[in-house]
Amino acid sequence: MTDNAAMVEYWNGPAGERWAKAQDRIDHHLGLITEALIAFARPAEGERVLDIGCGGGTTALMLRERVGPNGAVTGIDISAPILAIARARVQAGLADVNLVEGDASIYDFQPVFDLVFSRFGVMFFADPAAAFANIRKALVKSGRLVFVCWRTLKENDWARVPFETARHLLPPPEPMDPHAPGPFAFADDERVRDILSRAGFRNIVVKPHDTTMNMGATPEDGVTEALTIGPLARAAAELDEQVRDKIRAVLRPVLQRYVTGFGVVFPAAVWLVSATA
């Protein structure tokens, strides 16, 4: 299996710290997507659920509520800073959720889960087919896999518009493999089907879902979020404050166009994916 160390380092470095500090805001941005994913997954009373890339624990807590007292939820994530947020939330809520710091692509799973679930936590594997083959080991014979991943950057204005607006202020991009681990690695639905098929999954469904991302109450909030999550945040992470101020200045009037009565709202496009073991 290709080494996943680069992603472990990334999510335990400054990026992981940045995401950890923004967990409450990120949960707000992803609210509609989370609702759609939970409805698609249909977690049932008494089920045992594994939440991959559980992040700050929001989805794990939602799943715990739905499986009831006879069910169980385990969350796994490679990011110690973000997992610390999940532990604090679980403790504050006195919830019975097991949290594990680990890499799902190589973790020694036992076949005890009825449902493997993930909100944007499975696009970062160096060898996705091998990773999903390992994840399949976590499922009972009748178990199912359900996750959400982004469609193309072109279809996701929340990520595309800030990046393209500030492109002239960013360092020249390095040539990049579109299938490299990252948020948009699963944009190609046929690739997703092929990966899951090679990993041994069956009854694969890849369903398009169009929705929105709320990036805050004001354009200034939207600018902050664009520099926190998404491709612009990654490209601008090492820039000095003078350049970042220029980026903020060019973004504000553009984000103003997306202001609604509910805040700064961008189109978003995802795949809802399901398969059985």
C-alpha positions, 0 to 999 in steps of 0.5 A: 500500500502507498504510504499515507504519511503525507496526509497524517502529517498534513492533518496533524500540522497547521491545517489540522489546527486550523480546522480544529478551531473552525469546527463549529463553523464548518458544521454550520457550513455542512449542515444541509449536506449532513442532513442529506447524508444521514437520511441517505444512510438510514442508521437504524435502532440497534446498529453498530456504526463506524464513522470514518474521518469523524472530525469534531464528532458532530456526525458521530453524536448524531449517529449515536442518537439515531442508533439508540441505547442498543446501538454503538458508534465508533469514530476514527480520525487521523487528526489529533487536534480535530479529534480533541474537539470530538472528545471534548464534545462527547464528554460534554454531552456524556455520550457513549461514543468510542473515539480512536486516533488512527488511519482507517486505511491500515487500522486492524478492523474486526467485522463488527459494524453494520454501517460504515459512514463518512462525511468527507473523510475518505478522499485522502487515501494514498491507495484508495482501493486498498484502503477501502478493502481494509475498511470492508473488513470492519463490516459484518456480512450484511453491512453497508458503506455510506459516504459523501464526497465532493463532485468537481471543483467546477460545480462547487462555487464555494471552493471555485469562486474564491480560488479563481478570484484570488488566483493572480495573487497566489504562487504558481500552482504545481502540476497536480494529479486530479486523483491525488488524495484531496477534497476533489479526488472522488469527483469522477463517479466512474472512478469511485465505482471502480475503486469500490468494486476493486475493494470488493464492494457490491451494489454500488450506488453513486447518486448526485446531490445538489445543495448549498454551503452557507459560508457565514452571515456576511461577506467578511465571514465568507472571506474568513472561511475561504481562507480557512477551508478549501483550495484557496486556504491551502494555496494561501496558507504560507503567504504573508499577511500583506498578500492575504490582505490583498486577497481579502480585498478582492474577495469581499465584493465578489462574495457580496454577490452571494449574500442572501437573507440566510447569509453567504450561500454558495452552490455545492455539489456532492456524490452520495455513495452507498455499497454493500460488503 
